[in-house]
Amino acid sequence: MRAFVQLRELLSSNKELARRLDQLEVRLEKKLATHDDAIAAMLSAIRELMHPPAKKRRGIGFTADISDPK
């Protein structure tokens, strides 16, 4: 009789343990998803900083704007 009681307790504790592990896994997945998004945003920002847009260069020499009547 005691063996069956212990076996029942063991099975119920394993169910509880499995339920708690499932809850932990769900919480970790949520955190990892938000961390993955944050890491992806940081990597894209670093890529943008590595390749800045080319600055507009002025031409060499004198240029006159004759459309501006001063």
PDB file with one MODEL, atoms N, CA, C and O in Angstrom:
MODEL        1
ATOM      1  N   MET A   1       0.823  -1.191   0.000  1.00  0.00           N
ATOM      2  CA  MET A   1       0.000   0.000   0.000  1.00  0.00           C
ATOM      3  C   MET A   1       0.866   1.253   0.000  1.00  0.00           C
ATOM      4  O   MET A   1       0.585   2.190  -0.747  1.00  0.00           O
ATOM      5  N   ARG A   2       1.911   1.292   0.820  1.00  0.00           N
ATOM      6  CA  ARG A   2       2.790   2.461   0.884  1.00  0.00           C
ATOM      7  C   ARG A   2       3.497   2.693  -0.451  1.00  0.00           C
ATOM      8  O   ARG A   2       3.720   3.833  -0.859  1.00  0.00           O
ATOM      9  N   ALA A   3       3.837   1.622  -1.109  1.00  0.00           N
ATOM     10  CA  ALA A   3       4.516   1.747  -2.401  1.00  0.00           C
ATOM     11  C   ALA A   3       3.605   2.438  -3.411  1.00  0.00           C
ATOM     12  O   ALA A   3       4.064   3.276  -4.187  1.00  0.00           O
ATOM     13  N   PHE A   4       2.312   2.090  -3.407  1.00  0.00           N
ATOM     14  CA  PHE A   4       1.375   2.716  -4.335  1.00  0.00           C
ATOM     15  C   PHE A   4       1.164   4.192  -4.009  1.00  0.00           C
ATOM     16  O   PHE A   4       1.032   5.021  -4.909  1.00  0.00           O
ATOM     17  N   VAL A   5       1.132   4.510  -2.733  1.00  0.00           N
ATOM     18  CA  VAL A   5       0.994   5.906  -2.315  1.00  0.00           C
ATOM     19  C   VAL A   5       2.220   6.700  -2.753  1.00  0.00           C
ATOM     20  O   VAL A   5       2.086   7.812  -3.264  1.00  0.00           O
ATOM     21  N   GLN A   6       3.398   6.147  -2.561  1.00  0.00           N
ATOM     22  CA  GLN A   6       4.622   6.826  -2.984  1.00  0.00           C
ATOM     23  C   GLN A   6       4.670   6.977  -4.500  1.00  0.00           C
ATOM     24  O   GLN A   6       5.100   8.006  -5.020  1.00  0.00           O
ATOM     25  N   LEU A   7       4.225   5.939  -5.199  1.00  0.00           N
ATOM     26  CA  LEU A   7       4.202   5.987  -6.659  1.00  0.00           C
ATOM     27  C   LEU A   7       3.247   7.077  -7.132  1.00  0.00           C
ATOM     28  O   LEU A   7       3.568   7.816  -8.063  1.00  0.00           O
ATOM     29  N   ARG A   8       2.072   7.187  -6.501  1.00  0.00           N
ATOM     30  CA  ARG A   8       1.111   8.214  -6.867  1.00  0.00           C
ATOM     31  C   ARG A   8       1.694   9.610  -6.593  1.00  0.00           C
ATOM     32  O   ARG A   8       1.534  10.513  -7.414  1.00  0.00           O
ATOM     33  N   GLU A   9       2.358   9.792  -5.462  1.00  0.00           N
ATOM     34  CA  GLU A   9       2.976  11.075  -5.135  1.00  0.00           C
ATOM     35  C   GLU A   9       4.083  11.417  -6.133  1.00  0.00           C
ATOM     36  O   GLU A   9       4.230  12.568  -6.545  1.00  0.00           O
ATOM     37  N   LEU A  10       4.839  10.424  -6.505  1.00  0.00           N
ATOM     38  CA  LEU A  10       5.911  10.634  -7.470  1.00  0.00           C
ATOM     39  C   LEU A  10       5.353  11.071  -8.816  1.00  0.00           C
ATOM     40  O   LEU A  10       5.881  11.990  -9.442  1.00  0.00           O
ATOM     41  N   LEU A  11       4.284  10.412  -9.262  1.00  0.00           N
ATOM     42  CA  LEU A  11       3.669  10.781 -10.536  1.00  0.00           C
ATOM     43  C   LEU A  11       3.068  12.177 -10.484  1.00  0.00           C
ATOM     44  O   LEU A  11       3.178  12.939 -11.445  1.00  0.00           O
ATOM     45  N   SER A  12       2.434  12.516  -9.368  1.00  0.00           N
ATOM     46  CA  SER A  12       1.840  13.847  -9.258  1.00  0.00           C
ATOM     47  C   SER A  12       2.926  14.917  -9.185  1.00  0.00           C
ATOM     48  O   SER A  12       2.754  16.007  -9.730  1.00  0.00           O
ATOM     49  N   SER A  13       4.035  14.622  -8.522  1.00  0.00           N
ATOM     50  CA  SER A  13       5.116  15.608  -8.453  1.00  0.00           C
ATOM     51  C   SER A  13       5.763  15.777  -9.821  1.00  0.00           C
ATOM     52  O   SER A  13       6.196  16.877 -10.165  1.00  0.00           O
ATOM     53  N   ASN A  14       5.835  14.706 -10.606  1.00  0.00           N
ATOM     54  CA  ASN A  14       6.381  14.822 -11.952  1.00  0.00           C
ATOM     55  C   ASN A  14       5.459  15.653 -12.844  1.00  0.00           C
ATOM     56  O   ASN A  14       5.933  16.405 -13.696  1.00  0.00           O
ATOM     57  N   LYS A  15       4.163  15.522 -12.652  1.00  0.00           N
ATOM     58  CA  LYS A  15       3.221  16.341 -13.422  1.00  0.00           C
ATOM     59  C   LYS A  15       3.391  17.807 -13.055  1.00  0.00           C
ATOM     60  O   LYS A  15       3.392  18.684 -13.919  1.00  0.00           O
ATOM     61  N   GLU A  16       3.533  18.054 -11.771  1.00  0.00           N
ATOM     62  CA  GLU A  16       3.742  19.433 -11.309  1.00  0.00           C
ATOM     63  C   GLU A  16       5.055  19.978 -11.861  1.00  0.00           C
ATOM     64  O   GLU A  16       5.122  21.126 -12.300  1.00  0.00           O
ATOM     65  N   LEU A  17       6.084  19.159 -11.839  1.00  0.00           N
ATOM     66  CA  LEU A  17       7.379  19.571 -12.369  1.00  0.00           C
ATOM     67  C   LEU A  17       7.282  19.843 -13.867  1.00  0.00           C
ATOM     68  O   LEU A  17       7.846  20.825 -14.349  1.00  0.00           O
ATOM     69  N   ALA A  18       6.592  19.006 -14.598  1.00  0.00           N
ATOM     70  CA  ALA A  18       6.420  19.199 -16.035  1.00  0.00           C
ATOM     71  C   ALA A  18       5.648  20.481 -16.313  1.00  0.00           C
ATOM     72  O   ALA A  18       5.988  21.220 -17.237  1.00  0.00           O
ATOM     73  N   ARG A  19       4.615  20.752 -15.524  1.00  0.00           N
ATOM     74  CA  ARG A  19       3.827  21.979 -15.699  1.00  0.00           C
ATOM     75  C   ARG A  19       4.693  23.212 -15.445  1.00  0.00           C
ATOM     76  O   ARG A  19       4.639  24.185 -16.197  1.00  0.00           O
ATOM     77  N   ARG A  20       5.485  23.162 -14.386  1.00  0.00           N
ATOM     78  CA  ARG A  20       6.352  24.298 -14.054  1.00  0.00           C
ATOM     79  C   ARG A  20       7.428  24.501 -15.121  1.00  0.00           C
ATOM     80  O   ARG A  20       7.772  25.635 -15.454  1.00  0.00           O
ATOM     81  N   LEU A  21       7.955  23.405 -15.653  1.00  0.00           N
ATOM     82  CA  LEU A  21       8.933  23.526 -16.735  1.00  0.00           C
ATOM     83  C   LEU A  21       8.304  24.134 -17.978  1.00  0.00           C
ATOM     84  O   LEU A  21       8.943  24.933 -18.663  1.00  0.00           O
ATOM     85  N   ASP A  22       7.068  23.772 -18.279  1.00  0.00           N
ATOM     86  CA  ASP A  22       6.366  24.366 -19.419  1.00  0.00           C
ATOM     87  C   ASP A  22       6.180  25.870 -19.218  1.00  0.00           C
ATOM     88  O   ASP A  22       6.378  26.655 -20.146  1.00  0.00           O
ATOM     89  N   GLN A  23       5.799  26.265 -18.002  1.00  0.00           N
ATOM     90  CA  GLN A  23       5.637  27.688 -17.704  1.00  0.00           C
ATOM     91  C   GLN A  23       6.961  28.427 -17.857  1.00  0.00           C
ATOM     92  O   GLN A  23       7.003  29.524 -18.414  1.00  0.00           O
ATOM     93  N   LEU A  24       8.024  27.835 -17.370  1.00  0.00           N
ATOM     94  CA  LEU A  24       9.343  28.448 -17.472  1.00  0.00           C
ATOM     95  C   LEU A  24       9.752  28.593 -18.931  1.00  0.00           C
ATOM     96  O   LEU A  24      10.305  29.619 -19.328  1.00  0.00           O
ATOM     97  N   GLU A  25       9.485  27.580 -19.717  1.00  0.00           N
ATOM     98  CA  GLU A  25       9.830  27.616 -21.136  1.00  0.00           C
ATOM     99  C   GLU A  25       9.076  28.733 -21.860  1.00  0.00           C
ATOM    100  O   GLU A  25       9.650  29.429 -22.699  1.00  0.00           O
ATOM    101  N   VAL A  26       7.800  28.904 -21.539  1.00  0.00           N
ATOM    102  CA  VAL A  26       7.007  29.967 -22.157  1.00  0.00           C
ATOM    103  C   VAL A  26       7.569  31.334 -21.778  1.00  0.00           C
ATOM    104  O   VAL A  26       7.702  32.211 -22.632  1.00  0.00           O
ATOM    105  N   ARG A  27       7.897  31.516 -20.507  1.00  0.00           N
ATOM    106  CA  ARG A  27       8.468  32.800 -20.072  1.00  0.00           C
ATOM    107  C   ARG A  27       9.792  33.078 -20.757  1.00  0.00           C
ATOM    108  O   ARG A  27      10.054  34.209 -21.165  1.00  0.00           O
ATOM    109  N   LEU A  28      10.635  32.054 -20.889  1.00  0.00           N
ATOM    110  CA  LEU A  28      11.921  32.239 -21.555  1.00  0.00           C
ATOM    111  C   LEU A  28      11.745  32.571 -23.023  1.00  0.00           C
ATOM    112  O   LEU A  28      12.476  33.404 -23.560  1.00  0.00           O
ATOM    113  N   GLU A  29      10.791  31.935 -23.679  1.00  0.00           N
ATOM    114  CA  GLU A  29      10.537  32.219 -25.096  1.00  0.00           C
ATOM    115  C   GLU A  29      10.121  33.668 -25.283  1.00  0.00           C
ATOM    116  O   GLU A  29      10.556  34.318 -26.233  1.00  0.00           O
ATOM    117  N   LYS A  30       9.280  34.187 -24.383  1.00  0.00           N
ATOM    118  CA  LYS A  30       8.857  35.583 -24.476  1.00  0.00           C
ATOM    119  C   LYS A  30      10.046  36.520 -24.311  1.00  0.00           C
ATOM    120  O   LYS A  30      10.198  37.479 -25.068  1.00  0.00           O
ATOM    121  N   LYS A  31      10.892  36.239 -23.314  1.00  0.00           N
ATOM    122  CA  LYS A  31      12.061  37.085 -23.074  1.00  0.00           C
ATOM    123  C   LYS A  31      13.038  37.009 -24.226  1.00  0.00           C
ATOM    124  O   LYS A  31      13.595  38.026 -24.640  1.00  0.00           O
ATOM    125  N   LEU A  32      13.251  35.809 -24.748  1.00  0.00           N
ATOM    126  CA  LEU A  32      14.181  35.658 -25.861  1.00  0.00           C
ATOM    127  C   LEU A  32      13.668  36.366 -27.097  1.00  0.00           C
ATOM    128  O   LEU A  32      14.452  36.918 -27.869  1.00  0.00           O
ATOM    129  N   ALA A  33      12.363  36.355 -27.292  1.00  0.00           N
ATOM    130  CA  ALA A  33      11.799  37.042 -28.454  1.00  0.00           C
ATOM    131  C   ALA A  33      12.057  38.544 -28.359  1.00  0.00           C
ATOM    132  O   ALA A  33      12.419  39.175 -29.352  1.00  0.00           O
ATOM    133  N   THR A  34      11.874  39.120 -27.172  1.00  0.00           N
ATOM    134  CA  THR A  34      12.119  40.553 -27.032  1.00  0.00           C
ATOM    135  C   THR A  34      13.614  40.854 -27.137  1.00  0.00           C
ATOM    136  O   THR A  34      14.005  41.885 -27.684  1.00  0.00           O
ATOM    137  N   HIS A  35      14.437  39.963 -26.618  1.00  0.00           N
ATOM    138  CA  HIS A  35      15.884  40.164 -26.718  1.00  0.00           C
ATOM    139  C   HIS A  35      16.341  40.020 -28.156  1.00  0.00           C
ATOM    140  O   HIS A  35      17.215  40.765 -28.601  1.00  0.00           O
ATOM    141  N   ASP A  36      15.767  39.074 -28.895  1.00  0.00           N
ATOM    142  CA  ASP A  36      16.123  38.910 -30.298  1.00  0.00           C
ATOM    143  C   ASP A  36      15.786  40.166 -31.096  1.00  0.00           C
ATOM    144  O   ASP A  36      16.558  40.588 -31.957  1.00  0.00           O
ATOM    145  N   ASP A  37      14.627  40.762 -30.804  1.00  0.00           N
ATOM    146  CA  ASP A  37      14.245  41.995 -31.495  1.00  0.00           C
ATOM    147  C   ASP A  37      15.216  43.122 -31.164  1.00  0.00           C
ATOM    148  O   ASP A  37      15.610  43.888 -32.043  1.00  0.00           O
ATOM    149  N   ALA A  38      15.595  43.219 -29.904  1.00  0.00           N
ATOM    150  CA  ALA A  38      16.527  44.272 -29.497  1.00  0.00           C
ATOM    151  C   ALA A  38      17.900  44.064 -30.137  1.00  0.00           C
ATOM    152  O   ALA A  38      18.529  45.027 -30.576  1.00  0.00           O
ATOM    153  N   ILE A  39      18.358  42.843 -30.192  1.00  0.00           N
ATOM    154  CA  ILE A  39      19.658  42.551 -30.807  1.00  0.00           C
ATOM    155  C   ILE A  39      19.611  42.850 -32.294  1.00  0.00           C
ATOM    156  O   ILE A  39      20.566  43.398 -32.843  1.00  0.00           O
ATOM    157  N   ALA A  40      18.518  42.499 -32.953  1.00  0.00           N
ATOM    158  CA  ALA A  40      18.386  42.792 -34.385  1.00  0.00           C
ATOM    159  C   ALA A  40      18.394  44.301 -34.632  1.00  0.00           C
ATOM    160  O   ALA A  40      18.995  44.763 -35.602  1.00  0.00           O
ATOM    161  N   ALA A  41      17.743  45.061 -33.776  1.00  0.00           N
ATOM    162  CA  ALA A  41      17.729  46.524 -33.925  1.00  0.00           C
ATOM    163  C   ALA A  41      19.133  47.097 -33.739  1.00  0.00           C
ATOM    164  O   ALA A  41      19.541  47.997 -34.474  1.00  0.00           O
ATOM    165  N   MET A  42      19.876  46.575 -32.754  1.00  0.00           N
ATOM    166  CA  MET A  42      21.245  47.051 -32.539  1.00  0.00           C
ATOM    167  C   MET A  42      22.136  46.719 -33.724  1.00  0.00           C
ATOM    168  O   MET A  42      22.944  47.547 -34.143  1.00  0.00           O
ATOM    169  N   LEU A  43      21.998  45.524 -34.265  1.00  0.00           N
ATOM    170  CA  LEU A  43      22.825  45.148 -35.409  1.00  0.00           C
ATOM    171  C   LEU A  43      22.523  46.002 -36.628  1.00  0.00           C
ATOM    172  O   LEU A  43      23.440  46.379 -37.358  1.00  0.00           O
ATOM    173  N   SER A  44      21.267  46.312 -36.860  1.00  0.00           N
ATOM    174  CA  SER A  44      20.941  47.163 -38.009  1.00  0.00           C
ATOM    175  C   SER A  44      21.479  48.582 -37.805  1.00  0.00           C
ATOM    176  O   SER A  44      21.917  49.224 -38.760  1.00  0.00           O
ATOM    177  N   ALA A  45      21.445  49.070 -36.562  1.00  0.00           N
ATOM    178  CA  ALA A  45      22.001  50.401 -36.293  1.00  0.00           C
ATOM    179  C   ALA A  45      23.511  50.403 -36.503  1.00  0.00           C
ATOM    180  O   ALA A  45      24.056  51.374 -37.030  1.00  0.00           O
ATOM    181  N   ILE A  46      24.187  49.347 -36.106  1.00  0.00           N
ATOM    182  CA  ILE A  46      25.636  49.246 -36.308  1.00  0.00           C
ATOM    183  C   ILE A  46      25.954  49.192 -37.793  1.00  0.00           C
ATOM    184  O   ILE A  46      26.916  49.813 -38.243  1.00  0.00           O
ATOM    185  N   ARG A  47      25.153  48.453 -38.563  1.00  0.00           N
ATOM    186  CA  ARG A  47      25.377  48.379 -40.013  1.00  0.00           C
ATOM    187  C   ARG A  47      25.212  49.750 -40.660  1.00  0.00           C
ATOM    188  O   ARG A  47      25.975  50.110 -41.557  1.00  0.00           O
ATOM    189  N   GLU A  48      24.224  50.513 -40.209  1.00  0.00           N
ATOM    190  CA  GLU A  48      24.024  51.862 -40.742  1.00  0.00           C
ATOM    191  C   GLU A  48      25.213  52.757 -40.399  1.00  0.00           C
ATOM    192  O   GLU A  48      25.634  53.571 -41.220  1.00  0.00           O
ATOM    193  N   LEU A  49      25.749  52.611 -39.203  1.00  0.00           N
ATOM    194  CA  LEU A  49      26.896  53.421 -38.814  1.00  0.00           C
ATOM    195  C   LEU A  49      28.158  53.021 -39.578  1.00  0.00           C
ATOM    196  O   LEU A  49      29.030  53.855 -39.820  1.00  0.00           O
ATOM    197  N   MET A  50      28.253  51.767 -39.951  1.00  0.00           N
ATOM    198  CA  MET A  50      29.418  51.308 -40.690  1.00  0.00           C
ATOM    199  C   MET A  50      29.427  51.841 -42.125  1.00  0.00           C
ATOM    200  O   MET A  50      30.493  52.017 -42.714  1.00  0.00           O
ATOM    201  N   HIS A  51      28.256  52.096 -42.683  1.00  0.00           N
ATOM    202  CA  HIS A  51      28.139  52.578 -44.053  1.00  0.00           C
ATOM    203  C   HIS A  51      27.316  53.863 -44.075  1.00  0.00           C
ATOM    204  O   HIS A  51      26.153  53.850 -44.476  1.00  0.00           O
ATOM    205  N   PRO A  52      27.913  54.966 -43.647  1.00  0.00           N
ATOM    206  CA  PRO A  52      27.156  56.222 -43.634  1.00  0.00           C
ATOM    207  C   PRO A  52      26.907  56.684 -45.077  1.00  0.00           C
ATOM    208  O   PRO A  52      27.652  56.309 -45.984  1.00  0.00           O
ATOM    209  N   PRO A  53      25.872  57.488 -45.289  1.00  0.00           N
ATOM    210  CA  PRO A  53      25.607  57.980 -46.640  1.00  0.00           C
ATOM    211  C   PRO A  53      26.729  58.919 -47.090  1.00  0.00           C
ATOM    212  O   PRO A  53      27.308  59.649 -46.285  1.00  0.00           O
ATOM    213  N   ALA A  54      27.018  58.885 -48.383  1.00  0.00           N
ATOM    214  CA  ALA A  54      28.087  59.734 -48.918  1.00  0.00           C
ATOM    215  C   ALA A  54      27.672  61.197 -48.821  1.00  0.00           C
ATOM    216  O   ALA A  54      26.538  61.553 -49.142  1.00  0.00           O
ATOM    217  N   LYS A  55      28.591  62.033 -48.378  1.00  0.00           N
ATOM    218  CA  LYS A  55      28.304  63.454 -48.254  1.00  0.00           C
ATOM    219  C   LYS A  55      28.326  64.093 -49.636  1.00  0.00           C
ATOM    220  O   LYS A  55      29.083  63.685 -50.516  1.00  0.00           O
ATOM    221  N   LYS A  56      27.483  65.094 -49.804  1.00  0.00           N
ATOM    222  CA  LYS A  56      27.442  65.809 -51.067  1.00  0.00           C
ATOM    223  C   LYS A  56      28.677  66.703 -51.153  1.00  0.00           C
ATOM    224  O   LYS A  56      28.923  67.528 -50.273  1.00  0.00           O
ATOM    225  N   ARG A  57      29.438  66.531 -52.208  1.00  0.00           N
ATOM    226  CA  ARG A  57      30.675  67.288 -52.353  1.00  0.00           C
ATOM    227  C   ARG A  57      30.439  68.503 -53.234  1.00  0.00           C
ATOM    228  O   ARG A  57      29.701  68.454 -54.218  1.00  0.00           O
ATOM    229  N   ARG A  58      31.073  69.566 -52.857  1.00  0.00           N
ATOM    230  CA  ARG A  58      31.000  70.779 -53.667  1.00  0.00           C
ATOM    231  C   ARG A  58      31.946  70.646 -54.850  1.00  0.00           C
ATOM    232  O   ARG A  58      32.983  69.988 -54.776  1.00  0.00           O
ATOM    233  N   GLY A  59      31.567  71.275 -55.911  1.00  0.00           N
ATOM    234  CA  GLY A  59      32.420  71.269 -57.082  1.00  0.00           C
ATOM    235  C   GLY A  59      33.640  72.151 -56.884  1.00  0.00           C
ATOM    236  O   GLY A  59      33.628  73.074 -56.070  1.00  0.00           O
ATOM    237  N   ILE A  60      34.683  71.861 -57.630  1.00  0.00           N
ATOM    238  CA  ILE A  60      35.908  72.637 -57.542  1.00  0.00           C
ATOM    239  C   ILE A  60      35.766  73.872 -58.425  1.00  0.00           C
ATOM    240  O   ILE A  60      35.264  73.787 -59.546  1.00  0.00           O
ATOM    241  N   GLY A  61      36.210  75.018 -57.917  1.00  0.00           N
ATOM    242  CA  GLY A  61      36.214  76.236 -58.710  1.00  0.00           C
ATOM    243  C   GLY A  61      35.057  77.142 -58.356  1.00  0.00           C
ATOM    244  O   GLY A  61      34.252  76.855 -57.470  1.00  0.00           O
ATOM    245  N   PHE A  62      35.000  78.253 -59.086  1.00  0.00           N
ATOM    246  CA  PHE A  62      33.986  79.281 -58.848  1.00  0.00           C
ATOM    247  C   PHE A  62      32.735  78.932 -59.648  1.00  0.00           C
ATOM    248  O   PHE A  62      32.795  78.631 -60.840  1.00  0.00           O
ATOM    249  N   THR A  63      31.605  78.984 -58.953  1.00  0.00           N
ATOM    250  CA  THR A  63      30.343  78.801 -59.656  1.00  0.00           C
ATOM    251  C   THR A  63      29.478  80.013 -59.365  1.00  0.00           C
ATOM    252  O   THR A  63      29.343  80.425 -58.213  1.00  0.00           O
ATOM    253  N   ALA A  64      28.898  80.577 -60.397  1.00  0.00           N
ATOM    254  CA  ALA A  64      28.065  81.754 -60.259  1.00  0.00           C
ATOM    255  C   ALA A  64      26.612  81.343 -60.430  1.00  0.00           C
ATOM    256  O   ALA A  64      26.265  80.586 -61.336  1.00  0.00           O
ATOM    257  N   ASP A  65      25.778  81.853 -59.549  1.00  0.00           N
ATOM    258  CA  ASP A  65      24.343  81.600 -59.679  1.00  0.00           C
ATOM    259  C   ASP A  65      23.734  82.840 -60.287  1.00  0.00           C
ATOM    260  O   ASP A  65      23.456  83.800 -59.567  1.00  0.00           O
ATOM    261  N   ILE A  66      23.519  82.852 -61.590  1.00  0.00           N
ATOM    262  CA  ILE A  66      23.033  84.058 -62.279  1.00  0.00           C
ATOM    263  C   ILE A  66      21.538  84.218 -62.151  1.00  0.00           C
ATOM    264  O   ILE A  66      21.012  85.253 -62.560  1.00  0.00           O
ATOM    265  N   SER A  67      20.840  83.274 -61.618  1.00  0.00           N
ATOM    266  CA  SER A  67      19.387  83.420 -61.453  1.00  0.00           C
ATOM    267  C   SER A  67      19.049  84.243 -60.218  1.00  0.00           C
ATOM    268  O   SER A  67      17.907  84.681 -60.078  1.00  0.00           O
ATOM    269  N   ASP A  68      19.993  84.464 -59.327  1.00  0.00           N
ATOM    270  CA  ASP A  68      19.754  85.232 -58.099  1.00  0.00           C
ATOM    271  C   ASP A  68      20.136  86.690 -58.331  1.00  0.00           C
ATOM    272  O   ASP A  68      21.326  87.003 -58.365  1.00  0.00           O
ATOM    273  N   PRO A  69      19.145  87.615 -58.496  1.00  0.00           N
ATOM    274  CA  PRO A  69      19.472  89.035 -58.769  1.00  0.00           C
ATOM    275  C   PRO A  69      19.730  89.799 -57.467  1.00  0.00           C
ATOM    276  O   PRO A  69      18.782  90.223 -56.806  1.00  0.00           O
ATOM    277  N   LYS A  70      20.945  89.970 -57.109  1.00  0.00           N
ATOM    278  CA  LYS A  70      21.295  90.712 -55.882  1.00  0.00           C
ATOM    279  C   LYS A  70      21.661  92.092 -56.195  1.00  0.00           C
ATOM    280  O   LYS A  70      21.985  92.865 -55.293  1.00  0.00           O
TER     281      LYS A  70
ENDMDL
END
